[in-house]
Amino acid sequence: MAHRPLIGVVPLWDDTLNSLWMLPGYFDGIIEAGGIPVMLPLTDDETTIGQLVSQCDGFLVTGGHDVDPERYGEAAGPKTVKLCKAR
């Protein structure tokens, strides 16, 4: 059996339910392309991140909350939408 790539998927965050969630289309697309989708935890633990990076063949950063521009040395602009620092 051929190796199927393991694809880590960054989940969405629901403030109201205090919950991670995922649109099924993201997983469906990865499966249709021959991969195995895995929903990632929202963590800043470097050991956990290192293990995930070493085990996953690729990553999908889903749409949704903007990535905080401070993460890449910029300030939020007029088109920046709701932020989720954990994402």
N, C-alpha and C positions, 0 to 999 in steps of 0.2 A: 504494500500500500504506500502511495506517495505521501511525502510530508505535506500537510496542509498548513499554511502559515497561520500563526496565532496573532490576531490583531486586537490590541488593547484599544478600547473605546472610552473616551472621556464622557462621563454621564452628564446629564442635565441636573439642575438643582431646583427643587420646589420649595420656596420660602414658606408658603402657607402650610404645607404638610411636613416641613422639615425632613425632606426625603430626596434620595437620588431617584432618577427615572430615566427611561430611554424610549425613544420613538422606535417602533419595531422595524421601520424601513432601513435604519442603519445596520442592524444585525442581518436583516434579509439580504441586503446588498452584498455584505461581506460573505455570507454563506453562498449566494449565487455565484460569486467570483471565485469560490473554492477555498475561502478562508474559514477560520474558526474565530468568531467574535467573543471577546471577554470584556465585561464592563469593569472598568478600573475604579479603585477607591479614590476619593479626593483626599490626598495626604501630602504633607510636606516632609514626611519621614524619609531621609536620604537612603537608608538601608532598604526600605520597601521599594522606593523608586528604582534604585539600582538593580534589585532583583527583577522587577517588572521589565526594565529595559533589557536585561540580559536574556529574559525568557520570551519576550514578544518579538515577532518578526517585523511588526509595523504598528503604527498608531493612527487612530482617527480622532481628530479633535472636532467634535460635533458643533453645529451651529447653536445659537442660543445666547446666553449671557456673553458680553464682551470679555476678553482677557484684559485685566487691569493694565493700562498702558505703562504704569510704573514698573511692571515686570521687565519691560524692554527699554526703560530709560526715557519715557515720554510722559506728557501730561494728558489727561482726558481732554478730548476735543468736543466741539459742539455736536458731533454725530455719535459720540460714545453713548451706548445704551446701558441698561442696568448691568452692574458688575457683580461677579461672584468671585471673590478673592480666592476661594478654595479651588475653583476651576483653573 
